[in-house]
Amino acid sequence: MVDLELHVSLPDTGVQTGIYAKFFHGLSNPTRLRIVETLLDGERSVSQLVQTLGATQSQVSNQLACLKWCGYVTSRQDGKYVLYRISDPRVRTLLQLAREIVADNAEHIQCCTRM
């Protein structure tokens, strides 16, 4: 069992729950999740992500904008290229925990008809 302390300054009025839901929604899109997983291996440009993911440039750019806005990724200019990287090392831990939970529950998740 993992002991997680949550340090949130928002009053628990449903706003906090909504923000958590939005946070997880940030990873609910398969392209966004694949981008994050790819960036765990290091910085990439949009063109490198397009090549790796087999997605269009507009798809990758749109999903990167969302990931950047929500704080999953950050970018830096390197000459004519913009390189994207994971902004917080805890994202790796989050995805590792998710993989473990999914591995333990994959059959149930796959069969779920409510999502």
C-alpha positions as CSV (number, residue, x, y, z in Angstrom):
1,M,0.0,0.0,0.0
2,V,1.3,3.4,-1.0
3,D,0.9,6.2,1.6
4,L,0.2,9.4,-0.3
5,E,-0.1,12.7,1.5
6,L,-2.2,15.3,-0.3
7,H,-1.3,18.9,0.2
8,V,-4.2,20.8,-1.4
9,S,-5.1,24.3,-0.3
10,L,-8.5,24.3,-1.9
11,P,-11.6,23.8,0.3
12,D,-13.3,20.5,-0.3
13,T,-16.3,21.9,-2.1
14,G,-16.3,19.7,-5.1
15,V,-13.8,22.0,-6.8
16,Q,-11.0,19.8,-5.5
17,T,-12.6,16.7,-6.9
18,G,-13.2,18.4,-10.2
19,I,-9.5,19.4,-10.5
20,Y,-8.4,15.9,-9.7
21,A,-10.8,14.6,-12.4
22,K,-9.3,17.1,-14.9
23,F,-5.8,16.1,-14.0
24,F,-6.5,12.5,-14.8
25,H,-8.5,13.4,-17.9
26,G,-5.2,14.9,-19.1
27,L,-3.9,11.4,-19.5
28,S,-7.2,9.8,-20.8
29,N,-6.5,10.5,-24.4
30,P,-4.4,7.8,-26.0
31,T,-2.3,10.2,-28.0
32,R,-1.6,12.3,-24.9
33,L,-0.7,9.3,-22.9
34,R,1.7,8.0,-25.7
35,I,3.3,11.4,-25.8
36,V,3.9,11.4,-22.1
37,E,5.3,7.9,-22.2
38,T,7.6,8.8,-25.1
39,L,8.8,11.9,-23.3
40,L,9.8,9.8,-20.2
41,D,12.7,8.7,-22.4
42,G,13.9,12.2,-23.0
43,E,13.2,15.4,-24.8
44,R,11.6,15.3,-28.2
45,S,10.6,17.8,-30.9
46,V,7.1,17.8,-32.5
47,S,8.6,16.2,-35.6
48,Q,10.2,13.4,-33.6
49,L,7.0,12.8,-31.8
50,V,5.1,12.7,-35.1
51,Q,7.5,10.1,-36.4
52,T,7.5,8.0,-33.2
53,L,3.7,8.0,-32.7
54,G,2.6,7.9,-36.4
55,A,0.2,10.8,-35.7
56,T,-0.2,14.0,-37.6
57,Q,1.6,17.1,-36.7
58,S,-1.6,18.9,-35.8
59,Q,-2.7,16.0,-33.5
60,V,0.6,16.0,-31.7
61,S,0.7,19.8,-31.4
62,N,-2.9,20.0,-30.1
63,Q,-2.2,17.3,-27.5
64,L,1.1,18.9,-26.5
65,A,-0.7,22.2,-25.9
66,C,-3.1,20.4,-23.5
67,L,-0.3,18.6,-21.7
68,K,1.7,21.8,-21.4
69,W,-1.3,23.8,-20.2
70,C,-2.0,21.2,-17.5
71,G,1.6,21.0,-16.3
72,Y,2.6,17.6,-17.6
73,V,5.2,18.8,-20.0
74,T,7.3,21.9,-20.5
75,S,9.3,23.1,-23.5
76,R,12.4,25.0,-24.4
77,Q,13.7,26.5,-27.6
78,D,16.8,24.9,-29.1
79,G,17.7,26.8,-32.3
80,K,14.8,26.5,-34.7
81,Y,13.3,23.5,-32.7
82,V,11.0,23.5,-29.6
83,L,11.9,20.5,-27.4
84,Y,9.3,19.1,-25.0
85,R,10.0,17.2,-21.8
86,I,8.2,15.9,-18.8
87,S,7.9,18.8,-16.3
88,D,7.7,16.8,-13.1
89,P,9.6,13.6,-12.3
90,R,6.6,12.4,-10.3
91,V,4.8,11.8,-13.6
92,R,7.0,8.7,-14.1
93,T,6.0,7.4,-10.7
94,L,2.3,8.1,-11.4
95,L,2.5,6.1,-14.7
96,Q,4.4,3.3,-13.0
97,L,1.7,3.0,-10.3
98,A,-1.0,3.1,-13.0
99,R,0.8,0.3,-14.9
100,E,0.8,-1.9,-11.8
101,I,-2.8,-1.2,-11.0
102,V,-3.8,-1.9,-14.6
103,A,-1.8,-5.1,-14.6
104,D,-3.7,-6.3,-11.6
105,N,-7.1,-5.3,-13.0
106,A,-6.7,-5.5,-16.8
107,E,-9.4,-8.0,-17.4
108,H,-12.0,-6.0,-15.4
109,I,-10.9,-2.7,-17.0
110,Q,-11.1,-4.2,-20.5
111,C,-14.6,-5.5,-19.8
112,C,-15.9,-2.3,-18.2
113,T,-18.9,-1.0,-20.2
114,R,-19.5,2.0,-18.0
115,M,-16.6,4.1,-19.3
